[in-house]
Amino acid sequence: MDRVGNQVLDILCGILTKNINLSQLGFVTFTHVDVAPDLRTANVYYSVLGRKKSDKEINIAINQKRKAFKKFMSPELHLKNTPDLHFYYDESLLYTDKINKLLHDVKLKKDENDPEHS
C-alpha cells in the first residue's frame, strides 16, 4: 500500500503544479496518501501555507476538484481501478508545532530555575 500511496502522491503533486490551479486558496501541498487495501479509495492529506480562505472553504474547494484530479491521475496510474479521492486537512503539522512549543517552554522554565546554566 505504501508504494501505491507514494505513487499516487507523486502523481497528484504533478497534477497540482501542471493541471489544477488552487492558488486562490493559498499554497496547497499534499503531504500523505493512505490507499485502502482494495485500492478503490485513497485519503489524501494536504496542508496550506498563506491561507486565503477558511479551513472549511478550502476543504470544500479541494474536494470539489476530486473528479478532475482522478481524471488527470487515471492515465498515469497503472492500476485496474483509479481510486476515488477524499481530501483531508493534515493536522499532524499543527500537532508537531504544538509539541515543539511545549518542549521549548519546558526548556525555558528549566533554564530559568537552574542557576548553573546562567
C-alpha positions, 0 to 999 in steps of 0.5 A, spaced: 500 500 500 505 504 501 508 504 494 501 505 491 500 511 496 507 514 494 505 513 487 499 516 487 502 522 491 507 523 486 502 523 481 497 528 484 503 533 486 504 533 478 497 534 477 497 540 482 503 544 479 501 542 471 493 541 471 489 544 477 490 551 479 488 552 487 492 558 488 486 562 490 486 558 496 493 559 498 499 554 497 496 547 497 501 541 498 499 534 499 503 531 504 500 523 505 496 518 501 493 512 505 490 507 499 485 502 502 487 495 501 482 494 495 485 500 492 478 503 490 479 509 495 485 513 497 485 519 503 489 524 501 492 529 506 494 536 504 496 542 508 496 550 506 501 555 507 498 563 506 491 561 507 486 565 503 480 562 505 477 558 511 479 551 513 472 549 511 472 553 504 478 550 502 476 543 504 470 544 500 474 547 494 479 541 494 474 536 494 470 539 489 476 538 484 476 530 486 473 528 479 478 532 475 484 530 479 482 522 478 481 524 471 488 527 470 491 521 475 487 515 471 492 515 465 498 515 469 496 510 474 497 503 472 492 500 476 485 496 474 481 501 478 483 509 479 481 510 486 476 515 488 479 521 492 477 524 499 481 530 501 483 531 508 486 537 512 493 534 515 493 536 522 499 532 524 503 539 522 499 543 527 500 537 532 508 537 531 508 545 532 504 544 538 509 539 541 515 543 539 512 549 543 511 545 549 518 542 549 521 549 548 517 552 554 519 546 558 526 548 556 525 555 558 522 554 565 528 549 566 533 554 564 530 559 568 530 555 575 537 552 574 542 557 576 548 553 573 546 554 566 546 562 567 
